[in-house]
């Protein structure tokens, strides 16, 4: 989910047609290239995509430019912000802790964070770890975000503590009673980061590094803290605020530095998803828990047709039958879609360095075209 354009996502009213058909007799590389070009044709400045076949072969395609001023090409191994794709990493860390008997999915928020979720009808004694992981807590989301160029320039270096972010949600009544509905809540994952800290004595980003990044050798995924910049190489990131309001939004500090300040590459996200679904990160019992899903809300159904949410992962149907798993992310102009088949043998990640956030229709068109790329990559002959 894209924090910076969530206000428009909720207002999407028109479901545009999906992004094209598989080209007859096209090779997987040809199809991937066409799909990246289709995203660029929508107005997305730069696109890089990488898919990995069952035999481990990588296929990479790029389109557009990494810098609208210089025209330099998009790097095939460029860094981008992990953003909400980090929710899958957080959920994996929490489930590892449950496998170790250190935390239970049925633990309440109050068990680990007494009196943090309080006021205006919010009650941490009724919200469980599972509710937070699955977005069924009912907590109202009120994280800071910009919707105009002026707000971007004013807010881009602001730094918030987790406690400050949770306090913003506590100023609102819950959207529904815990366990009775579904509503995407970034605040819930802020709380999960705080719980990881309480359980382990270390910040969530350190636990993710210790438990996931180092064991898998994901050395292209790093925590940037409160740095507003990215490692080299990377494409510049842009946000479209209106027909004549395209802004370079590359330089900024993520809203929740503990979880959202990871930068990564298409290689590393592919390798993470494949490791997760081939059982390298979680025991079978915990992976099965992760894959127990509930329907998402009506507004998210417009973006994720047929989508269901597990614990830190979205399940979506494939046109060739079956389903795939992943978690898109977007912040600071970088929009990421990804997916892995249930057996972990096919995966794909596409990173776009522009958010078409000026209208619900443009948001939907970008979502559709990126989802089509993922579907083609996971369904095509490889």
N, C-alpha and C positions, 0 to 999 in steps of 0.2 A: 504494500500500500504506500502511496506517495503522500507523505505528511503535508508537503507544501501545496498540494492541489486537492486535498481531501474534500474541501468545501464544494468544489465543482463536481467531484466524483459522485457525491451524494445526490447532486441535482441532475444527474444524467437522465434524460427522458427519452432519447432516441437511440435505438439499437441499430447501428449500421451493419451492413452486410460484411461477412468475414472476408479476409484478404486474399481471395484468388484461389485457383485450383492448382493441383499438382500438374506440372508440365509432363506430358507423355514422353517416355523414354529419356527423360532428363536424368543425369547422374545425380547422386546426393550432393556433390559439390556444386553442380550447376543449379540445383534447386535452392540450396542454401544461398548462393550468390544472388539469385533472382529475388529471394525473400528479403535479403538485406537491402537490395536496390528498391524494393517496394516500400520499405520503411523510409528510406531516404527520399523517395518520391513524395511522401506525405509532407515533407518539410523538416524531417529529423536531420540535424546537421551531420551526425556521424553515427555509424553502426558497426559493431564488430560482433561476430557470432562464431561459436565453436561447438561442434558436436563430436561425440566420441562413439564409435561403433562397437559392437560386441567384441571385435577382435582387438580393441584398444586403439585403433587408428583414429587420429585427430583430423578433422576437416575444418578449415577456418575460412571465413569470408568477411570482407569489409566493404563498406560503401560510404560515400560522402567525404567529408573533410573533418580533420581534428581541430581546425582553427579557421574560423570564417575570415579572419584578417589575413593570414598568411597562405591559406589554402593547402597546408601540409596534409599528407594523407593520414587516415586513421590507423594507428598502430594495431597490429593483430594481437598484441600482448599488453595492451594498455590497461592501466589501473583505473578503477572507478570505485565509488563508495558502495559498500555492501548494503547499507540502509536496512530496510525491513527484511531482506533475505536473512539478516542476522537472527531473526526470530527462530528460524530452524536450528541455528547453532545454540541459542539459548535453551530451546526446548530439549535438544539432545543432551545438553549439560544437566538440566534438571532431571531428565530420565535416567542418566547415568547415576545421579545421586539417589534416585529411588531404587535402582538396582543394587546399590550399596547399602540400602536400609537407612540412609541418613535423612531422608525426607519422604513423605508419602503424598501421593496425589490427592488424598483426602484431608491432608493438613489444611487448617484454615490460615488465612493471612495473619490473623491475630496470634497464631501459634508462633510465628517467627517475627512479626512486626506489630507488637502490641500497640493499640491505639493509633496506628498510622492511618487506617481507613475508618474514619469517623466523621459524623456531621452530615446534616441534610439528608438523612435517611441512609447514608452509606454505613455498612456494618461489616467490618473485617472478620467477625465471628461467623458469618454466613457464607463467605466467599472462600472457595478452596483453591489449591494450587491448580487443580484440573480446570476449574472455571477460568483462571487467568490464562492458562495455556491455550484454551479453546475459544476464547473471546465470548464466554457465556456468563461473565461476572456481572454484567449490567452496568459497570462503571462508565460514567460519561467521559468521553475523550475531549480534552481541552489543552492539547499541547500547543505551544507557540508555533506560528507559521506565517509566511508572508504570501500575500495574494496580489501585490502590486510591486513595481520596481522600487518605489519609495520605501515600502516596508522592508524589502530585501536589503537595501543599503543601510537602513536604520538598525536592522536586527542581526545582520550576518555574523557579527562577532560576539553576540550575547552568549553567555555561559550560564547554564542552569544546573542546580543540584537535583538529584532524584527526588529529594524531599520537596523541593519547590514545584516540580512537575506534578507530583501526586497531590499537592495542596490545591493546584488549579482544578483538578477533577473533583476534589472534595467540596468545592464551592458550588457544585451542581448536585441535584438529586440524581439517583440512579436512573438509567433508562428503562430498566426492568429488574424484577427480583432475580437474584442469582439462580442460574440454571433454567430460567423460563423463556429465554430468548437468545438471540445472537446479535452481537454488535462489535465491530472491529474496534479494539481498544489498545492503543499504544501504551496507555497508562498501565494496563495490566502487565505488559512486559517490562516497564520500568520497575514495577513491584517485584517481578520475578528476578530481575537483576539484584534488587535489594535483598531478596530471600537467599539467593546464591551466596551473597556476601556474608549473611548471617550464618548460614549453614557451614560454609567452608573457611570463613575468616579472610577470604580474598575477594577482590572485585570480580564481577562476572567476566570482564575481558581477560583477566589473568587465568581464570578457570577454563575459558574457551581455548586460550592458547595452550595451556597445559594438557587439556583432555582431548583436543581435536586437532589443532593446527600442528603442533609438534609431532604427535604420533603419525599423522598422515603426511608429513613433510610438505605442508602447505606454506612454503616460505614466501609466496607472493601475496599472502594475506597478513596484514599488519595492523596494529592498533595505532591510530594517529593521535589519540587524546584530544586536546583542544587546539591542535594545529589546523589552520584553515586551508592548508594546501595538500596536494597529493604528490606521491613519488613520480618520477619520470620513468617511462613515458606515460602520458595520458592525453586524452582528448579534452579540449575545453568543453565545459558544460553550459548549456543555454536553457533559458526558460522563456516560453512564449506567453506573454501576458495579454497580448492583443495583436491585431493585424500589423501594427507598426511599433510594437513594444517587445522586441526580442532582446534579452539581457544576458550577458555573460555572468553566470552565477557560480562559477567554479570555486571562488574563494569564499568560504564560510565555515563556521563551526557547527557540526550537527547538534540538534536539539538535546539529545541525550548522549553525551560523549562516552559514557561507560559502554553502551551497547552499539550505538550507531556510528562510532568513529572508525570502524574497520574499513580499510581499503583492500581491494582484492582484484582478481583477474578472472577471465572466463575459464582458464585452465583450472584454477583452484576451486571454483564453485562446482564445476563438473566433477572433479575428483571427490569433493565432499559428498555430493549427492549419491554418487556411485558407492562410496564406502558405506554410507548410511544404509542403503538398501541392499547391500550384500552382507550385512551383519557385522561389519568391522567396528562399529561404534556402539551398538546397543545389543544386549541379549534379546533373544526372540520375544520374550514376554513384553519387554519395554517397547520394542519396535511394533508389536501388535497393538499396544496401547496407543502409540503415536498414530496408527492408521485407523483408529476408531473415529468416525466422522459424524458431524451433524450438518444440516443444511445451513448455508450462509443466508444473510438477510436479502431482501428483495433488491435493494440498490446494488449490492455486490453481485447478485445473480446477473445483472445487466453486463457487468464487466467479466464475470467468470461463469458463463452459461453452464449449468449443470454442476457447478462447483460445490464441494463440501469441505469442511474444515476439520482436520484432525487436531493433533497437538503440535502446533508450530508448522504445520504443512497444509497445503491445499491439494485436494484431489480433484482432477478434472477429466472429463471423458475424452477419448481419442476417436478420431473419425474412422480409424481402422479397427475399432473395437477395444474394449478394455479401458484403462485409464492411466494417467500419469500423475506424478507428485512433484511439487516444487513450492517455492514461495517467492513471488515477485518482490521487488524492492524499488524504491525511488526516493531520492532526496538530492537537493542541490543540482537539479538538472539531469542527473544520471538515472535512467530508468532501466531496470533489469527484469527480464523474464527468463525462466529456466524450467527444466523438467527432466525427470528420470522415469524410466519404466519401472514397474513394480518389482521386476527381478534385478534391477540395477545394471542391466547390460547396455542400455542405450540412454544417452543423456545429451542435453544441449543447453547452452546458455547464450543469450543475446543481451548485449549492453548497448543502450542508446544514449548518446550524450546530448540529448535535448528532450525536454518535457513540453509537449504541446498542451499546455494547461490553460489556454485562453478561453476554451468553450467545452461544454460537455461533449459535443459532437467530435471535436478534435481529440479529446481524451479517449473517447470510445474507439475512434479510428486507429489510434496508435495501439491501444490494447488489442484490437482485433487483428491487426497486421502482425504484431509480435506473437500473439497466440497462434496464428496460422503458421508462422515460422517454426514454432515449437512442435506443432502437430505434424507438419511435413517432415521435420527431422526425425521424429520418433516413429513415424509410420512408414517412411520411405524405405526402399531397398538399400541395404548397406552391406 
